[in-house]
Amino acid sequence: MDALLLQVLNGIDKGSAYALIALGLTLIFGTLGVVNFAHGALFMIGAFCAVTMQRILTLSYEVVDPTRTDFLGQPLKVAVPYVEKFLGESAGAAIIDWAVPISILLAVPFMIFIGFAMERGLIKHFYKRPHADQILVTFGLAIVLQEVVKYFYGANPIPTPAPDAFAGSFDFGAMLGMEAGNIIYPYWRMVYFFFALAIIGAVFGFLQFTTFGMVVRAGMADRETVGLLGIDIDRRFTIMFAIAAVVAGVAGVMYAPINSPNYHMGMDFLVLSFVVVVVGGMGSLPGAVAAGFLLGILESFASMAAVVEFLPGINQIIIYLVAIIILLTRPRGLMGRKGVMED
């Protein structure tokens, strides 16, 4: 029981990332009808927003500390972050410590800008083009974006620590009355899970309970009829593209302490997240979220030592095997709508 619960917990953090990226992919496909293979790059850009904020907050100047000396006995020069100079040592240190959550303040406007620029500058020219053309151009854009990030940040992963308050682990098993020490789980992974639930809930609430969201859902069901009512549905869909970019970006920001940002992380998540979208059902938001968590947990179970010993390499292909089985039995995915990508 302990081992099963631990694998579920290990699966929900990666499942949360899959669900958030797949949610954005489905929002774009459901509104604009575009298969956006650059969406993983938005996740990667979000992670590097955390890196950028950390570097900005740790910009320093050197001062001589007479209380400390080097091996020659000379006063030692120490780096003092500017934020500590302007806000005080304790306040500055706290802000640096919370650099990752604070990065959301940078990521949200930047991802809105990126989303609008992508949609207006490139994506809109491919609305009526075949899906193969959309995949090729967005995949090419993803490669360009990751090479730009590689040029400015290098090819190596960049450690981005979580705040000290969430840096350790807690005994999840003891909380449930089980034997202590059997289920140890990192605080930040649990934070990421609840953060993902909050973002998913906010998106569904926005679409379900606001006038803007109702118009968008109507446009997803019948774009032409909504347009005939005099509603500028194209502008709303452009805004939804920006919202999808923000969802991917903040997902990347909060994932940075779990997986050190690197230039190819977006591509790593994109392929799996696209499989999640297909399994959940093209155009189905609940399907994308459900499939994201389901496949994340299945991947975790497939990574167990006993399973890998019995079926070597199964952890690398389990998601694709599940996708094949589901698509053979339910060609539209778990919650796919009739007529979506069937032409």
N, C-alpha and C positions, 0 to 999 in steps of 0.2 A: 504493500500500500504506500509506504514511504517513497519507494522508487517511482511508482506511477505518478504520485502527486508532484514529485520533483521534476519529472519530465514534462508534466503539464505546465508547471511554472516556467521551465526553461523555454517552452514553446511559445508562451504568450507574448514575450517581449519581441521576438522575431515576427510572430504572427501579427503583433500590433503594427510593426513597420510595414509588413505586407499589406495589411488592411488599409493603412493610411495612403500608401502609394496607389493601391488598386482603387481606392475611393476616388482619388483625383483623376486617375485614368478613366474611370467610368463616368465621372462628371463631364469630362471633355468629350468622350465618345457619345454619351447620351444627349448632350446639348448640341454639339457641333458636328457630330458624325465623323470625327477625325480620330484615327488611330495614332496616338502621340507617343512615338518611341523615344522622344526626348524627355519624357516625364521623370525617368530615373535620374537624369542629369540635374533636374530641379531639386531632387532629394539631396544629391551630392553638393549642390551650391548652398543649400541650407546648412549642411554640416560645416562647410567652409565659412559660412557667416559666423558660426561659433568660434572657429579658429581666428578669423579676422578680429572679432570683438576681443578675444583674449589677447591678441597681439597689441591692439590699440590700448587696452587697459593696462598692459604691462610695459608700455613705452617708458623708458627710464632715463635719468641723468646720473652722472657719477659725482659722488661727494667723498671727501676724505673722512674716515672714521678713526679718530685718534685712539679709541678704546680697543681697536683691533689692529694687529700687525701681521705682515707676511713673514716668510721664513727668514728674511734678512733683518727683521725687526723694524721695518719701515711701516708707517701708517698705511692702512689698507684702504683702497678705494672700493666703495660699495655702490651698487646700483639702487636708486630710489625711484620707484614709479611716480610719474607726474601726478597721478590720481591721489596718491598719498600726500604729496606736497600741497595740493589744492584743497583736499577734503579732510586731511588729517590721517594719521597712521592707521587708526582702528577702522574708520569709515572706508578709507581707500582699500585696506586689506580685505574688508568684507565684500566690497564691490568686485574686486578681482576674484575672490573666492566664488562668487555667484555669477561669473562671466557667462556661463552657458545659458542659464535662464534669461539673463539680461540680453543675450544675443537675439532673442525673439523680437525685441524692439528694433533691431537692425534688420532682421530677416523679413518681417512682415512688409514694410514699405518697399524693400528691395525686391522681394518676390512679386509684389504687385506690379512693379515696374517691368520686371523680366517677363511676367505673364502677358501684360499688355503689348510689350515690344514683340514677343514671339507671335502672338495672335495677329496683331495688326501688320507686322512686317513680313511674316512668312506664311503662317498657317491659313490665313483667310484666302490665299491664292490657290489653296488645294481643297477647298470645301467640296467641290463637285468632281474632283479627280478620283480615280480608282484608289482603293485602300492600299494597293501595292505602292503607288506613287507617294502616298502619305507616309507609309512606313519608311520608304527609302529616304525621303527628304528629312524626316524627323530623326531617323537613325544617324544620318550624316550630321545633323545639327548637334546631336548628343556627343558624337566623336569630337566635333570642333570645340564644344564647351569643355569636355574633359581634358583636351590638350591645352586649352587656355589655362585651366586650373593647374595642370601639371607644370606649365611654364612658370607661373607665378609662385606656386607653393612647393614644387618639387615632386618627386615620384614616391617618396617614402611616407608612410602613415604618420600623422601628427597627433600625439597624445593630447587629449582635451579632457581634463579631469572634471568630475562632478563636484559640486560643493562639498566641503568637508562634512557637513551635516548628513549627507547621503552617501558618503564614500565607503562605508563599511557594509556589513551584511547583518542580517538578523535571523534568529532561529524561528523559522515559520512553523516547524513541526511542534515546538514547545507551545506556540500560541494556540494550536489546535488540540493541545492536550496529549500529543504524541511524545515519543521518547526524544529527549533533548539531543541536539547535535546531528540528527539524521537529515534534516531538511534545512540547509543554510542557503539563504537567498539574498542577493545584493539589493540594497535599498533602492538604488537608482533604476534598476530594472522594474521594480514595482511602481516607482514614480512614473516611468515611461508608459506602463500599461494603463494607469489611471489617466495620464495625460492623453493617450490615444482615445480612451473612452470619452473623455471630455470633448475632444475635437470632433469625433464621429457624432456624438450627441448634438453638438452645436450645428454641424452641417445638416443633419436630418431635421433638427428643430427649425433651422432657417428655411429649408425647403418646404417644410410642412405647415408652419404657422405664420409665415410672413406673406404679404401680398406679392412681393418680388418673387419669393420662392414658388408660390402657387402659379404665377405666370410662367416661370421657368419649367415647372413640371408639366404644365399644359403645352408649352412649346416642345418639350421632349416627346409628348404623345402625338401632337399634331401641329407642326410648325406653321404650315400654310394657313390653317384656320385662325390661329392666333394672329398671324400677320394681317389677315383680312379684317380683323377687328381694330386695326389702326395702332397696334402695339409694336414698338420698335424691338422686336425680339432679338435681332442681331446684336444690339447694344447690350442687352441683358446676358446673352450668351458670351459676349466678350468679357463681361464682368465675371461670369462663372469660370471662364478660363483662368482669370487672375486669382479667383478664390481657390481653384484647384492647385495653382502654382504655390499659393500660400500654404495650403495643407501639406504639400510635399516638402516645402521649405522648412516649416516648423517641425515636421517629423524628422528631417535631417538634423536640425539643430539639437533636438533633445536626444537623438541617437548617437551623437558624437562621443559622449563618454563611454558608451557601450562598445562601439566599434570605431577605433581611431580613424578620423577622416583621411581618405586617400582618393586620388583622382579617378579611380575606376570603380568606386563603390556604387555609384549610380547605375552603371551597367550591370553590376552583379545583382542588384536588387530588381532592376527593370525586367529582366527576362523572367524571373520567378514571379514577379508581381503581375506580369501580363498573363502568365499561366493561371494565376489566381483569378484574374478578371474573366478569362475564358471558362474556368471551372464554375465560377459563381454565376455566369450568364452575362453575355455582352449587354451592357446598358442597364443592368440591375444593380443598384446601389446596395441594397441589403445582401444580395448574393456576393458582391465583392468583399464586403466586410466579413460575412460568415465564412467564406472560402479562405480569406486571409488568415483568420485565427485557426481554422481547421487544419490547413496545410502547414502552418507554423508548428502546431502541436504534433502533427504526424511526422514532420521532419525531425522534431526533437526525439520522439520515440524511436525513429529509425537510426538515430545516432547513438543509442545505448550500446554499451560494449558487447553485451550478450547478442544483440541483434546483428551488429556488424561482424562479429565472429562467426555467426551462423550464415549470414548473407553478406559477404564483403562488398562494400561499395553501395549498399542499398540506400544509405543516407544521402548519396549524391543524386539518386534517380527516383526516390520515392514520390516526389511531387509530380514528376512527369508520368509515372506509372498510374497514379491516382487520376491525373488529368485524362489519360487515355481511357481508363475504365469508365469514368463518368461520361465522357463524350461519346463513347460507344453505346452506353445505355441511355443517356439523356443528351442528345446532340446540342441542345440549347443551353446546357449547363444546369446548375442546380436551380436557379431562379430566372433563367433567361426568358425574354419575351418573344412571342411569335413574330417572325418577319425580320428580326434583327440580324443583319449580315447573312441573309438567306438568299439574296438575289445573286 
